[in-house]
């Protein structure tokens, strides 16, 4: 009697949504368990909040100092996670060959990027909760309408700075990614219109700051969270940065370091 060999069954890959969610959870855990990344995501924005609350820097006439401090802190938190953390982590993934390997798995490149976006948004939620509690303790009393208006600005800012982070990570050597992302983070926050409004600079320099993604984000968040005048031009600038950076990533991002 001839024995018919049993048919081998190969496990099918998990559904696409489950793969992306699993990768997002992994990315979020990496961000939140890395001491350096956690410092950039939580500690640095918290220090900005405390400094701007008690030091007479970056204040706007007619607006409460705690409100302008919270707006600057929100912008700092967004840039730290969407730009700096993602640039550094993606840069090391690229050097280690992770990105090349990802392309051969069921997750794929699109799933990898989608997971990164979801992980970034998860970290943003944690930042909002932690920094929001600190701000409330310091006397912040948010207006519900302002919080709702901040959501679309936050999303556009996440796209703009996330794309810029990927552009840095996908075009420079890893050592350069680490240096450039940290230097740009400091410049964005300190002199790029986040901690200090563009109106505090001389006219020509202030106009240049307004054209930066950090300057546009800072002005928009001050408008909705501190009750300032809403700058339509800043919204246009931030959207243009988001579109241009995304197109640049699609054109020049390299998945391997070779």
N, C-alpha and C positions, 0 to 999 in steps of 0.2 A: 504494500500500500504506500503510495507516494504522499509524503507530507507537504502540504502547501504552506510555504512560509507566510507568516503573518505580515500583513501590510503595515509598513512603518507609518506612524502618524507623527507629523511634526506640529508642534504647537504653533497656532496662528498668533500673529502679533496682536497686542491689545488694541482696542479701538483708538482712533487718532486722538480723540478728546482726552481719554485716559492717559495716553502717552504724554501729551502736552502738560496735563495737570501734574503727573508724576515728576516730570522734568522741572516744572515750576517749583514744586515743593523742594526738590533737591537744590535748585539754584538759591531759593530763599534761605534754606538751612546753611548753605555755604556762606552766604552774606552775613547771616546773623551769628554764626559761630566763629567767624574770623575776627580776631581782636582788632586788627587794623581797620577792617571795613566797618566794624561796629563803632569804632571811635569816630570815623568820618561820618557815619550815618546818624548817630545819636549825640555823641559828646560834643563834636564841633558845633552843630546847630544850637545845642543847649548853651554852650559858652557864648555864642553870638547873642542869644536871647538875653542872657544875664548881663552881658556887657552893654548892649543897646538899651536895656531897661534902666540901668543906673548911671551910665556914662553919657554925657550930653553930646552924642555923636549920631549923625544920621537922622536927626529929628526934623519934622516938617511943621512949619507954623500953622496953628489951627487944628492940628491932629494930636491925639493923645500919644504920649511916648510909648506906652505899652502896646498900642495898636500898631504903630510903625515898627516896633521891635518884633512883634509877632509876624508881620508881613515879611520882614527881612529874614527872619528865622525860617519861615516856610520856604522861601526861595532858596536859602542855603541848604535845607534838607533835601529839596528836590534835586538840586545840582549835585550834591554829594552822592546820592544814590544813583540817579539816572545817568550822570556823566562819569564821575570819578570811579565809583565802585565798579560799574559795568565795564569801563574801559580797562581797568586793571585786571579784573577777573577774565574778561574775554581775551585780553592780550596774553595772559599765561596759558589759557586754554589753547590758543592758537600756537604758541611756541611748543607746547607739550604734545601737539598732534591730535588733540581732542576734537578740534573742528573737522579735521580730515576724517577721523573715525566716525563722527556723528553723521557725515554724509552717506555712509554705507549702512546705517542702521534704519529700522522702520521709522524712527523719530524724524530723520531728515533735517535738512537745513531750516526749512520753514518752521518745523516743530520746535527746533532749538531756539530760534528767534522768538517764537510765540511764548515759549516757556520763560525766556528771559524777561519778556515784557510783563507777564503775569507775576513773576517773582518780584520785579521792581515795584509793581503796584502793591503787592503784599507788604513789602518793606515800607512803602510810603504810608500805608495804613498804620503800621506800628509807630512810625515817626509822628504821625498826626496825633495819635493817642498819647504817647509819652510826652511830646513837646507841648501838646494842648493842656495836659494836666499841670505841667510846670507853669505854663502861662496863666492858667486859672489861679494857681497859688499866688502868682505875682500880681494878680489884680485884673487880668484880662476878662472882659465881659463881651463875648462875640455876639454879633447880630446874625440871626438865622439867614437873612437874605444875602448878606455878605458871604457867608459860608457856602451857600448854594452857587453864588456867582463865581466863587473861587474854583469850583470843580472843573468846568471846561477849560479855564486858564491853566489849571494844574495838568490836565491831560495833554494840552498842546505843548506845555513846557516839558513834560515827560518825553514826548515824541522828539522835540527839538534837541534836548540835551542827551537823550538816549541815543539818537542817531549820531550826534557829534562824538559821543563816547565810543560807539562802534567804529566810526570813521578813524579815530585815533588808534584804536586797538587793531584795526584791520589793515593799516597802512604803515605803521612804524614798528621798529624792533621792540621787543618786550621791555628792555631796559629804558628805551626812550618813552614808551607808553607810561611807565611808572612815573618818570620825571615830569613829562608834559602834562599828564592828567592832574597831578598834585599841584604843579605850578599854576596851571590855568584855573583850578578850583580856588586857590588863594586869590588870584587876580580878579576872578569873577566876583567873589564876595567882597573883597576889600576895596577895590577901585572900579569894579565893573557895573556899578549901579544897584547893587544889592544892599549893602550896609549903608552906603552913602548915596542919597538920591542924586540924579544928574543935575538937578537945579542948584546943588551946592558947588558945582564946578564952574569955572569960567565958561562963557557962552559957547565958544568953539569946542572945547573939550567936552562939555556937557552934551553937545549935539552928537559927538562921536560915541559917547557912552550910551545914548538913546538908541543907537543903531546896533548895539551888542545884544545878543539874546538874553544875557543876564540883566542888562539895563531895562529891556522891555518887560521881562518877567517881574523885576522888582517894582516897576511903576504900576503894572497891572495889579499885583497883589496888594500894594499899598492902597490902590484905588478901591478895591472891593473889601479889604479887611480893615482898613483904617478910615474909610469914608472920604478918600480924596477924589479929585476930579478924574473921571475915567478917560484915559488916553487912547483914543481909537488908533492913533498912529502906532502906539506900542503893540497893540494887538496885531496889526498888519505886519509889523517887523517880526514878531514872534512866529506868526504863521509862515512867513517867508523863510525864516531860519529852519523851521520844521520841515518844510517842503524841500528846500535846497539841500539840507543835510541828509534827508532820506534818499534823495536822488543820488547824492554823492556816494553814499554807502552802497547803493545798488550798482554804481558804476565802478568804484575803486576798491571796495572791500575785498581783501584776499583771505581765503580760508586756510591757507598754509603759509608758513613763514619762509618757505623756500623761494 
